[in-house]
């Protein structure tokens, strides 16, 4: 019976944390009324997380708050653990001892296991990456800043959401950018030309903007021979260095929603201006002529942790009890796409 009442969540991100919180609410608010002894002695909820803390993409204070909250509610949080195998009756995982460095394997009995720690490609996306050139990512289809699938003819195939990942490397743009920025054609980029080049990089790849704010500092850093100009090799090194700092966007609904709205607006513009583009001899597959590249705007992250919620917003973060929970519910409710879903949610929350 202990195994049947054992709930294991693999992954301590927002999804895993919210599922654990909802199960804990179900147990402590409903089931415990009918089975108080069984719920107290035999039921268990565990979260297995590979990092030091759950909600590791949030601020450290939020992670610590969530862990303390779960500790009070008897939710077992296992950190620095790697899931080795999931079977119908158990979950096997390993933990590395920080003092000795020795890896110790454990096994937890389980009748319910939720996997929320990353996904593999579905057969269709896998087939797409196999057929197209320059598709090197193992878990998603690589797209450019205009959401066009890399390797496919321009303007024919687009991809958004979890199935895609925006290319973070600046190297494909290097030669074209040098040709445009090198005004005096001396095969070097001086400080004035460097500023022009950086502006063009930011325009083409908005994800690189935050890593190119200190223009002069970057120039000095990669000007190895201190001749106030960047040679081709120095530029290559600079581009490689900046590319390594650019991180992929998270596979969240917030990103997918913004990408979907971006593509919708782009296609609407193309539908209106397509005829004009053709009359002026501009191919409609050249997205740059009528639409800016996609730029993600992080609006913040939030998570429900059992009659409480945590908010990680741009510039600040906060945690709280009922007030934060109702704020979370308000945001969640406003994002529903149908009146029926909103009504059902409202009824459920009122009953609770």
Buried (B, 14 or more C-beta within 10 A) or exposed (E): EEBEBBBBBBBBBBBBBBBBBEBBBEBBEEBBEEEEEBBEEBBBBBBBBBBEBBBBEBBEEBBBBBBEBBEEBBBBBBBBBBBEEBEEEBBBBEBEEEEEEEEEEBEBBBBEBBBBBEEEBEEEBBEBBEEBEEBEBEBBBBBBBBBBBBBBEBBEBBBBBBBBBBBBBBEBBBEEBBEEBBEEEEEBBBBEBBBBBBEBBBEBBBBBBEBBEEBEEBBEEBBEEEEEBBBBEBBBBBBBBBBEEBEBBBBBEBBBBBBEEBBEEBEEEBEEBBEEBEEEEBEBEEBEEBBBBBEBEBEBBBBBBBBBBBBBEEEEBBBBEEEBBEBBBEBBEEEBEEEEEBEEBEEEEEEE
